[in-house]
Amino acid sequence: MIKKVIFIFLFLCSISAYSQKVNVGLNLGTGISSQSLNSLDSKYTAGVKFNTIGGIPYQVDSYIGYNYGLMVELYFDLPSSSIDDDVSYNKISLKSGLNYSSQGLEIEDGNKTRFRNNLTYLQIPIILNFKFKKFNFFLGPQVHLLNNFKSTEVRSTSLSSSATTQSFDFKKENYNEKDPNFVFGVGYEFYEGLSIQIKSLRSMKNTTSIVGEEWKNKSFEITLNYILNKLL
């Protein structure tokens, strides 16, 4: 993981020589996340829309988490022929950084036993950002590296072990270390150097290592962004 972080840092340093301006900032926020669970090639789940593990249906509910991190933004010059006086506030930038994010879901089995699964990720975005006056629109890939996992039983059932279904035993080993996401969203700068952003994150690949299962993360995050070289 350390080698990956060093590589991102060197990459940002190498392209900063071609940028017009460099902003460094902090971000802090919250998020609502969940997962889609799908048992592949199961005769019990063909054409159904509910979440399943091993062909057995599970109820999936959202999880409220947090996120924070460091942001680096590199602005680039636009060709002079493409700049109009009426849209002189247009800017294009490349954003990256290191973010720590708490994601997860609440899941309930057929016996009404409920679990809370918390996955913490180190996020490394490479986002293309378009700014028009006080608004900005952004999209791009973001790599999530699994840092920790915890599963907690928040409600047990009084049903016996001979009940119709049995709870799945969630472990960190069930999840892949890397979870590449696609990110897009919109932001608004309500004070110089201080902005708010709303973004959607979706897994682009299967996040579980279990054969025959497909799990994908999905979340929405709201963050406050502080540009340090503008506020200090």
Number of C-alpha atoms within 10 A of each C-alpha: 9 6 8 10 14 11 12 17 15 12 11 19 11 10 11 17 11 12 14 12 13 16 17 17 19 19 21 19 18 18 21 19 23 21 24 16 23 23 21 17 11 15 9 14 19 11 7 10 11 14 19 24 21 17 18 19 21 20 15 20 14 18 20 18 20 17 21 20 18 16 21 17 23 22 18 16 12 12 7 7 6 8 13 10 6 7 11 11 12 16 17 18 20 22 23 21 21 19 19 19 24 22 26 26 23 22 22 20 20 15 18 17 17 21 21 19 19 19 19 20 22 22 25 24 24 20 20 18 22 17 18 14 13 14 16 19 18 20 20 17 19 21 17 21 18 18 17 13 19 13 17 12 13 12 11 12 11 9 11 9 11 7 10 9 13 14 17 12 7 14 11 15 11 15 18 15 17 18 22 22 22 18 20 18 18 17 21 18 17 11 11 11 16 18 19 19 20 17 18 19 21 20 22 15 15 18 20 20 14 15 10 14 19 19 22 18 22 21 21 18 21 20 20 18 22 22 19 14 11 12 11 6
